[in-house]
Amino acid sequence: MIDTSHRYFPKGRRTDEDPRAGAATDLRSGFLARLCTAFNRFRGVPVETDLTVYARTVRKIRAFHETEGLVRKSDEELGSLAVSLRRRLKGEVSTEDQETAKVEVFALVAEAARRATGLAVHDVQLIAGLAMADGKIAELPTGEGKTLAAVFPASLFAHSGRAVHILTFNDYLARRDAAWMGPIYRLLGLSVGVVQEGLDMPAKRSVYACDVVYATAKEASFDYLRDRLAYEPAELVHRPFDAALVDEADSILVDEARIPLVIAGTAGAPGADAGRLAAVVRGLERGKDYETDAENANVFPTDGGIGRIEHLLGCGNLFAPENEMILAAVHCALHAETLLERDVDYIVRAGRVEIVDEFTGRVMDKRHWPDGLQAAVEAKENVRRGSEGRILGSITLQHFFRLYLALCGMTATARTSSRELKEFYGLGVVVVPPHKPCVRRDLPDVVFTHKVPKLTALVDEIAGVHGKGRPILVGTSSVRESEGLAAALKEAGIVCDILNAKNDELEAAVIARAGAPGAVTISTNMAGRGTDIKLGGPREEELGKVAALGGLYVIGTNRHESLRIDSQLRGRAGRQGDPGSSRFFISLEDDIFERYGLSRRLFKRYRLDRRAGAVDDDLLRKDILHGQRVIEGRNLDIRRALWDYSTLVETQRRIVAVWRDGVFDSGRGPGLARGSTSAVLARRYATGEWRAEGSSLDLPAGADAPFRPSPELSAAGSARFGREPFDRMARRAALFHIDGAWADHLAWLADLREGIHLVSIGRKEPLQEFQSAATEAFLGLQEKIGHAVEKMLESFIESEGPVDIDAEGLKGPSSTWTYLVNDDQFGWGVELVKGTNIGFAAGAAAFAGPLFIFALIANRLRWKKVS
């Protein structure tokens, strides 16, 4: 059990003793649940705890299962019932018939699950499935069987004739869940497939043709971007975006959703010498040559630093037009050297820089910083430079999910993000209790003034609990911290497993033994998602022994910027009614307190001095919790700001998609085939038929106008090449120039956005200025494309001899690669956009205004040159 002999270990409370938790843990507490839901609705919180309606439907499902005698039917009879149901659902169905069909589908799935997997379906899984079928986010605690719960709405959608995507966090989970749940679908006559990174296009096309497809959200998005570059129908892999069910919904829909996914190709010209610049900035001195802001998120050179850089590079005036590329590269090199830390923000493995996700602790596959910053970090670490290339297309997950006509999801931690889920996706949250009450004890934080006594207390606590044979999971904030704690435990004679981004391939094996007697597992936040730690580990006979000792003990060594991440770590203990406990050890020197200036404020408010023991003060703990909520609010403001910028770009992307699909689908020349399936879908998505509550996205008049050559040009082309060959030539020319113009426009938008915050120095609103400039640039795009297409077609007609359109370059890029951009690394932009850091704005203007202002002007000059 928890050692409470130390004075700094205040006693905790069982989760089921929390009156707020109790309201949602009993399906029979109808009045209280209804009252809570009504109160949430009054406050504008889109969270439902009243499960009365769902419980009524569950009773109908159980009754149908019993009265129809599904247990006694053969597999063939069960399949026949599913086929009959599928025929009914694909026709015109009334609302009453839909509800009846829902009951029947859920009952069939429950019976199929029992036969195919041996899993007994709990009522809470049915309720979660019903909530998702209604287009909501189901919050179901860890260990309650969300994987099986997802099969119910997925089967309902699939039986209705919809293409269903179940989008997971990583390839391993997609592969595992498809293999585990696959027999259920197949027993009901549904096909199921899994998309994995590395599959060739024919294989992916075959998988996407299945009724139910498991894939990562990122890979499905990348496949969409690849489809947007297709020149022939045979190159497409996706079907229409009918229904998506998102696993770990809060992480994917909130944490990951704002990050741009990029497809690139056709390498551009080399930039500045990143290696030389890395050596130059390595010799600069903080406070003399450069300054950082209070939150250590931004860096800017001083006048003296600029002079020193000019001297070391021998480049003359750094602000001269010919030094434009050097100027931008200097800022990236300085940012990489001073603000990004190895084994915290990234690791170096197998000769590559790999970014570490602050939310999960995992290596973020295919994640890049913007190219200049990526090159600077690679030069800093002296590793090989990856491909840069030209961005051909981009979309955020936030906007990708808007392509689906039906969207829902599930997670164990949705309540704290409920407002955001409603604001951006129109999704409400339904809180589903566990089928057994959670008895985990969440103990108060142990707070220290600095890191040294915290580490000592951690080692002492782990040693004491480990000596009793109880398993311990320790969640750390970074690779560096996990390895440092493991080294301290080794000195104390304690053997432990380490799970972090450097050995993520061992995750399954490490987690499998993390609940064994005496196990000590040190992990980054990797252990917070998609894992299920079983008491006793791989030996089930040890479960009783571990339970008698108090179950799994979860220790957090830091508070996170998001309360959800802390809750996910706590949720590793106490699964399915198991005993367990959790506790956080924190110090006021931890990164979160230093980064946001909380450390100085708390030291001053509580008149603290550095001390060896812990600070046992409930008010201090409440203040720390309040600070976390303030940080969460700040991060939400950042996501809103990024959403405001990306929404205009997404509107433009959808308009271009309509142009492209109109050309792509036309069999009568390069005009828009208005009756074709793809064109209709493109227009449907572009006009926002899938919409969040209270929002829509409409095309401006004439936005879907076709790219059609003049009658004279069509006649001349048909006479020169024949009607069908000329039509194909015209389509290829139009697609080529649409793609090229959009790629140029994306590059210009990226340059504009990087510097637009500087207009705030002149008391202008950055967002308005960005929207005005981006709109003005886009308005001429359609005409520009039309002129380019006509000019190219005229040159073909006037040429002598046969024309090889592939040889003329009218084809897609010879190779492409995909990645994600951490586009918020340059935090100064977001701060000035928000206008919440007046002091830094003034400092930036005083120290580096000329540098950044010149960068903005240079970017615009560069665009004018390429135009």
Secondary structure, DSSP 8 states (H G I E B T S, - for coil): -----STT----EEGGG-HHHHTTS-TT-HHHHHHHHHHHHHHT--EE---HHHHHHHHHHHHHHHHTTGGGS-HHHHHHHHHHHHHHHTS---HHHHHHHHHHHHHHHHHHHHHHH-----HHHHHHHHHHHTT-EEE--TTS-HHHHTHHHHHHHHHTT--EEEEESSHHHHHHHHHHHHHHHHHTT--EEE--TT--HHHHHHHHTSSEEEEEHHHHHHHHHHHTT-SSGGG-------EEEEETHHIIIIITTTSEEEEEES-----S-HHHHHHHHHT--BTTTEEE-TTS--EEE-HHHHHHHHHHHT-S-TTSGGGHHHHHHHHHHHHHHHH--BTTTEEEETTEEEEB-TTT-SB-TTEE--HHHHHHHHHHTT-------EEEEEEEHHHHGGG-SEEEEEES--GGGHHHHHHHH---EEE---SS----EE---EEESSHHHHHHHHHHHHHHHHHTT--EEEE-SSHHHHHHHHHHHHHTT---EEESGGGGGGHHHHHHTTTSTT-EEEE-GGGGSS----TTTT-GGGHHHHHHTTSEEEEESS--SSHHHHHHHHTTSSGGG--EEEEEEEETTSHHHHHTTHHHHHHHHTT----SS-B--HHHHHHHHHHHHHHHHHHHHHHHHHHHHHHHHHHHHHHHHHHHHHHHH-SSSSS--TTSHHHHHHHHHHTTSS--TT------TTTT------HHHHHHHHHHH-HHHHHHHHHHHHHHHHHHHHHHHHHHHHHHHHHGGGGGGGT--HHHHHHHHHHHHHHTHHHHHHHHHHHHHHHHHHSSS---TTTTT-S--S-EEEEEE-TT--HHHHHHHHT--HHHHHHHHHHHHHHHHHHHHHHHHHHHHH-
